[in-house]
Amino acid sequence: MKKFIFLFLASAFLSSCTKDDNEAESNTSSIDINSGGATTTLNSTSLAFEDPSANLNAVETDLHVRGNLAFEATFITAPATNNPGLGPLFNNTGCAACHVKNGRAPYPTSSSDLGGLLIRVSMNGTDPHGGPLAYPGYGGQLQNRAVFGKAPEADVTLTEALQIKQFLDGTSYELREPIINLSNHYTPLTSGPMLISPRIAPPIIGLGLLEAVSEQTLLALADESDANGDGISGKLNYVWDVQANSMKPGKFGWKAGQPNLTQQAAAAYVNDMGITNPLFTHENSVGQPQDDLTGDDPEINAQTLEEASFYTKSVAVPARRNTTNSIVIVGENIFRAAKCNACHRETIVTSTLSGVPSVSNQIIHPYTDLLLHDMGAGLADNRPEFSANGTEWRTAPLWGIGLTRVVNGHSNFLHDGRARNLMEAIMWHGGEATNSVNYVKALSSSQRESLIKFLESL
């Protein structure tokens, strides 16, 4: 369990004396550094993603602390006194094993340990709700690990292809493309081609604020037919809500495939860890010869699921830093001139989220519109997910991105971690972002540096 007393005291101390890394914040600055509204933390240390929202009331604080215990739990095989039920098939042993320090998982260093990288799978077609069609015998996610006596669904081999590119000033840069190969399948693939999509674990900061953004707000940002002719045609994904038994706006996951954080947590429990729960009562091995049908009783109860999901709703967003730095200001102007903010929306106002007053009615700066956009062939996984086609991805929030190296010790970005730094992440963009990428390609070296300094201030 995190040392909450330390965190609250540290947050209070930082609130009174934290300044920009390079220069003090000006009291007359018009820039709102509170990226998460009243939830914002001024912590910019290696613990920056672990602070509770700054405005939690007593009830929320208690639930957050209990949720933190659930999030950090490590599951083991039954029988056991604490946290039994792992598997029989799984990708990792707990939430925090992928979302280390609540942050972004690194790109794997070897095929034998994928860490926070998982592989979504499906086959051509859609399920009864329009979602991905599970591959017979494998479901919707490949589990590459298994408990003793069971077989992983397949082995994953991760290799890379490198591309050498150039900016218009002649400076070279390199892009790394992951190549996924599956072998040693526990059973042959007899239902046609398997569609695969690697996904890296993202940070969990500010997720409650994003859930509190209303459908009406997102629809106002959407422009599916590009009626204004700006080349940007974001659309809202509509996905199946298990509890509501109906279609709802998708907000979470790399293709916005989950409608809310409770379902996001429940799906992660069963798919990533093989932990059944009130929303998903069957093991991820259901239908396989090695499935133990006697073990499908929920392995966590509704209270644990509520606590874990509340934890993801109540993690603070770090404040912006270095906003008065002249290089950062130049970079922000470049960001806007390149029209990056057409998708990475700077400011959104949240609505009311039931049971979570701390995230309700907040002015936030997430740098996302939560909409699906065509990112081109270079980033395509060619695997549909409800309304998202094979080239579309949800705009990733940028808040906190500049603290990735401080918190997690790496600078790997995009849906599969392929980008080794922020500039590579930019240059991978295509599709609707092509004009923005071309703008960046034409920048001078100093201008590119300013753009990155701006992103590092978020």
Buried (B, 14 or more C-beta within 10 A) or exposed (E): EBEBEEBBEBBEEBBEEBEBEBEEBEEEEEBBBBBBBBBBBBBBBBBBBBBBBBBBEEEBBEBBBBBBBBBBBBBBBEEEEEBEBBBBBBBBBBBBBBBBBBBBBBBBEEBEEBBBBBBBBBBEEEEEBBBBBBBBBBBBBBBBBBBEEBBBBBBBEBEEEEEEEEBEEEEEBEBBBBEBEBEEBBBEBEBEEBBBBBBBBBBBBBBBBBBBBBEEBBEEBBBEEEEEEEBBBBBBBBBBBBEEEEBBBBBBBBBBBBBBBBBBBBBBBBBBBBBBBBBBEBBBBBEBEBBEEEBBEBBBEEEBBBBBBBBBBBBBBBBBBBBBBEBBBBBBBBBEBBBBBBBBBBEBEBBEBEEBBBBBEBEBBBBBBBBBBBBBEBBBBEBBBBBBBBBBBBBBBBBBBBBBBBBBEBBBBBBBBBBBBBBBBBBBBBBBBBEBBEBBBEBEEEBBBBBBBBBBBB
